[in-house]
Amino acid sequence: MRALMIEFAPRTPLTALHSASPMVLAGIVLGTALTLGALIGWQQLPALPVPAPPTSMHQPTPAPTLSAAQAEVINRAVLQLNLPWRDLFDALEATPTTSVALLELSPDAGNRRLTGKAEADNSDAMLDYLARLQQQPFFGHVLLVRHERQPEQHERPLSFVFEAHWGGSAR
């Protein structure tokens, strides 16, 4: 009959190693040796010389050059895009009128000027509108450029063009 191995103590890693076969022990020793060798080799990798990248990769790309005409066109476009639209419309809407119709508005950001075309019932309505527009804090100066009567149009017989200049600081 075969002898039975009875262990009453709980199994721990040390007792497992004691009862392991010689092949298992050799595998553990070999694996540990390979792991330590790999760690030592990995620590020495940063000490190895790293080749420098080619110098052509580090040269900055030259900035594109613009002609004076191109720069002027770009600057005018930026000025036009940065118009104080809200302030312009707020000032126009704060000028109430029932007898003047605005037909066209042409802002000029470079000169800080708004050119407007409008029609009025009569000259009193036109002058009253321009006076109320002049009272708006946004506009510094409002002037009548030209006006003309249009006898064929009975509803709005007086058409006029005005300029409203705004100040240096927008709200």
C-alpha positions in Angstrom: 0.0 0.0 0.0 1.1 3.5 -0.8 1.9 6.0 2.0 -0.3 9.0 2.2 1.1 12.4 2.8 -1.1 14.3 5.3 -0.3 17.9 6.1 -2.1 19.6 8.9 -0.4 23.0 8.5 -2.0 25.5 6.1 -0.3 25.7 2.7 2.1 28.8 2.4 4.3 29.8 -0.5 7.3 28.4 1.4 5.8 25.0 1.9 4.7 25.0 -1.7 8.3 25.6 -2.8 9.5 22.8 -0.5 7.2 20.3 -2.0 7.7 21.4 -5.7 9.6 19.2 -8.1 13.1 20.1 -9.2 11.9 21.2 -12.7 9.5 23.7 -11.3 12.3 25.1 -9.1 14.6 25.4 -12.1 11.9 27.3 -14.1 11.4 29.7 -11.2 15.2 30.4 -11.0 15.5 30.8 -14.8 12.5 33.1 -15.0 13.8 35.3 -12.2 17.3 35.5 -13.8 15.8 36.5 -17.2 13.6 39.1 -15.5 16.5 40.6 -13.7 18.6 40.7 -16.8 15.9 42.4 -18.7 15.5 45.1 -16.0 19.3 45.7 -15.9 19.4 46.0 -19.7 16.4 48.4 -19.8 18.0 50.7 -17.2 21.1 51.0 -19.4 19.1 51.9 -22.6 18.9 55.7 -21.9 22.6 55.8 -21.6 22.9 54.6 -25.2 23.6 57.5 -27.7 20.5 58.6 -29.6 21.1 59.9 -33.1 20.2 63.6 -33.6 17.3 64.2 -35.9 18.1 65.8 -39.2 18.5 69.6 -39.0 16.0 70.2 -41.8 13.2 69.2 -39.5 14.0 72.0 -37.0 14.2 74.9 -39.4 11.1 77.1 -39.0 9.0 77.7 -42.0 9.4 81.3 -43.2 6.3 83.5 -42.7 4.6 84.5 -46.0 5.3 88.0 -47.1 2.5 90.3 -48.2 2.7 93.1 -50.6 1.5 96.6 -49.5 -1.6 96.2 -51.6 -2.4 92.9 -50.1 -1.9 94.2 -46.6 -4.2 97.2 -47.3 -7.0 94.9 -48.6 -6.7 92.7 -45.5 -6.7 95.7 -43.2 -9.8 97.1 -44.8 -11.6 93.8 -44.5 -10.7 93.5 -40.8 -12.0 97.0 -40.2 -15.2 96.2 -42.0 -15.7 93.0 -40.0 -15.1 94.9 -36.7 -17.8 97.4 -37.4 -19.8 98.3 -34.2 -23.0 96.9 -35.8 -24.9 96.7 -32.6 -24.2 100.3 -31.6 -25.1 101.5 -35.1 -28.4 99.7 -35.1 -29.2 100.7 -31.5 -28.6 104.3 -32.4 -30.8 104.1 -35.5 -33.6 102.2 -33.7 -33.5 104.7 -30.8 -34.4 107.5 -33.3 -38.1 107.0 -33.7 -39.8 108.1 -36.9 -43.0 107.5 -38.7 -42.6 109.8 -41.6 -39.0 108.7 -42.7 -38.1 105.4 -44.4 -34.5 104.3 -44.4 -33.7 102.7 -47.8 -29.9 102.0 -47.6 -27.1 102.1 -45.0 -23.5 102.0 -46.1 -21.0 102.0 -43.2 -17.4 103.0 -43.8 -15.3 101.7 -40.9 -12.0 103.4 -42.0 -13.6 106.9 -41.8 -16.1 105.9 -39.0 -18.9 107.1 -41.1 -22.4 105.8 -41.9 -24.0 107.0 -45.2 -27.7 106.6 -45.3 -30.3 107.0 -48.0 -33.9 107.7 -46.9 -37.2 109.2 -48.0 -39.4 111.5 -46.0 -42.9 112.9 -46.3 -41.7 116.5 -46.3 -38.7 118.6 -45.4 -39.8 119.1 -41.8 -39.8 115.4 -41.2 -36.4 115.0 -42.8 -34.8 117.8 -40.7 -36.5 116.5 -37.5 -35.1 113.0 -38.2 -31.6 114.3 -38.7 -31.8 116.4 -35.5 -32.9 113.4 -33.5 -30.2 111.3 -35.1 -27.7 114.0 -34.0 -28.9 113.7 -30.4 -27.9 110.0 -30.2 -24.7 109.6 -28.1 -23.1 107.1 -30.5 -23.0 109.7 -33.3 -20.7 112.6 -33.0 -21.8 114.5 -36.1 -24.7 114.1 -38.5 -25.1 116.1 -41.7 -27.3 116.3 -44.8 -25.4 115.5 -47.9 -28.1 116.1 -50.5 -31.8 116.0 -51.0 -34.2 116.1 -53.9 -37.9 116.1 -54.6 -39.4 113.3 -56.6 -42.7 114.6 -58.0 -43.7 111.2 -59.6 -43.7 109.5 -56.1 -46.6 110.9 -54.1 -46.1 108.8 -51.0 -42.5 109.7 -50.3 -41.7 112.8 -52.4 -38.4 113.8 -50.7 -35.4 111.6 -50.9 -32.2 112.5 -49.1 -28.7 111.2 -48.3 -27.1 111.8 -44.9 -23.8 111.0 -43.2 -23.5 110.1 -39.5 -20.0 110.0 -38.0 -19.4 108.0 -34.9 -16.8 108.6 -32.2 -13.6 106.7 -31.4 -15.1 104.6 -28.6 -17.9 102.1 -29.1 -20.0 100.8 -26.3 
